[in-house]
Amino acid sequence: MFFDLSFVDWDDSLLMAVLWSLVWGALFLKDKLVALVAALAVFSHFIADWPVHNNDLAIYPHSELHLGWGLWGRLGTVSWILEGFFALTLVAYSWRAQAKRGVSMLWPSVLRSRSRRRTWFTAYWSLSASSCQACY
């Protein structure tokens, strides 16, 4: 694993996933179906984290019980490759769905990739070996 995720109880707990789902869904209460879909979309992050996290997803912050199947630990770099393929699949699906509607995803994709490259990749590549305890 490339990052030290030793304590993620506040941001990745089941309770916080439910809370953030309710908050996001509440923003769309004018249309109950849209609110439900929005809340489920946020909660899906917790569901997607479950297989990859290394038994560090708490039920609530500072809980004794933690969840996670640990694919990051078992698959190592392969898990990052699988996540990349999953992300590319979602982009391809979105691109195709928008093309059917007559909407081009070229510029939104270019702008999104440019903005992420300057922030996330810079921080990722600047990790030193001493700060990456879980790498060894």
C-alpha positions in Angstrom: 0.0 0.0 0.0 1.3 3.5 -0.8 -0.3 5.5 1.9 -0.5 5.1 5.7 -4.2 4.8 6.5 -3.8 3.8 10.1 -6.7 5.9 11.4 -9.6 6.7 9.0 -12.4 6.3 11.6 -13.8 9.8 11.0 -13.8 10.1 7.3 -14.4 6.4 6.3 -16.7 5.1 9.0 -20.1 3.7 8.4 -21.7 6.3 10.6 -20.0 9.1 8.7 -21.0 7.6 5.3 -24.6 7.5 6.4 -24.4 11.1 7.8 -22.8 12.5 4.6 -25.3 10.5 2.5 -28.2 12.1 4.4 -26.7 15.6 4.1 -26.1 15.3 0.4 -29.5 13.8 -0.2 -31.2 16.6 1.8 -29.8 19.1 -0.7 -32.1 17.5 -3.4 -35.3 17.1 -1.3 -37.4 19.0 -3.9 -37.4 15.7 -5.8 -37.5 12.7 -3.5 -36.2 10.3 -6.1 -33.3 12.5 -7.0 -32.6 12.9 -3.2 -32.6 9.1 -2.8 -30.3 8.6 -5.7 -27.9 11.3 -4.5 -27.8 9.8 -1.0 -27.2 6.3 -2.4 -24.4 7.6 -4.7 -22.6 9.0 -1.7 -23.1 5.9 0.4 -21.7 3.8 -2.5 -18.3 5.2 -1.6 -18.4 3.2 1.6 -19.5 0.1 -0.2 -16.7 0.5 -2.8 -14.2 1.0 0.0 -15.2 -2.2 1.8 -13.3 -4.7 -0.5 -10.1 -2.7 -0.7 -9.5 -1.3 2.8 -7.4 -3.3 5.1 -9.8 -3.9 8.0 -9.8 -0.2 8.9 -13.4 0.9 8.1 -15.0 1.6 11.5 -18.7 1.3 12.3 -18.4 4.7 14.0 -15.4 6.7 15.0 -13.2 5.0 17.7 -15.2 1.7 17.3 -13.7 -1.6 18.2 -15.2 -3.2 15.1 -13.6 -2.5 11.8 -14.5 -3.8 8.3 -12.6 -4.4 5.2 -11.5 -7.3 3.1 -8.0 -6.0 2.5 -7.5 -6.3 -1.2 -5.0 -3.4 -1.1 -2.8 -5.5 1.2 -3.3 -8.8 -0.7 -3.0 -7.5 -4.2 -0.5 -4.7 -3.8 0.1 -2.7 -6.9 -2.4 -4.9 -8.8 -5.2 -3.3 -6.8 -4.2 0.1 -8.1 -4.3 -1.2 -11.6 -7.8 -2.7 -11.0 -9.0 0.6 -9.6 -7.6 2.3 -12.7 -9.5 -0.1 -15.0 -12.6 0.5 -13.0 -12.2 4.2 -13.3 -11.6 4.0 -17.0 -14.7 1.8 -17.4 -16.8 4.4 -15.6 -15.3 7.2 -17.8 -16.1 5.1 -21.0 -19.6 4.5 -19.8 -20.2 8.2 -19.1 -18.6 9.2 -22.3 -20.9 6.9 -24.3 -24.0 7.8 -22.4 -23.4 11.5 -22.9 -22.6 10.9 -26.6 -26.1 9.3 -27.0 -27.5 12.6 -25.7 -25.4 14.6 -28.1 -23.1 16.0 -25.4 -19.3 16.0 -25.8 -17.3 14.9 -22.8 -14.0 16.0 -24.4 -13.5 19.4 -22.7 -14.8 18.4 -19.3 -12.5 15.4 -19.3 -9.5 17.5 -20.4 -10.2 20.1 -17.7 -10.7 17.4 -15.0 -7.5 15.6 -15.9 -5.5 18.8 -15.9 -6.8 19.9 -12.5 -6.1 16.5 -10.9 -2.7 16.3 -12.4 -1.5 19.4 -10.6 -2.8 18.5 -7.2 -3.1 14.7 -6.6 -0.2 13.5 -8.7 2.2 16.2 -7.3 1.5 15.0 -3.7 1.6 11.3 -4.8 5.0 11.5 -6.5 6.5 13.7 -3.8 6.1 11.0 -1.1 9.5 10.0 0.2 10.4 6.5 1.3 10.7 7.6 4.9 7.1 8.8 4.9 5.7 5.7 3.3 5.8 3.2 6.2 3.4 0.7 4.6 5.4 0.4 1.4 8.0 -2.0 2.9 
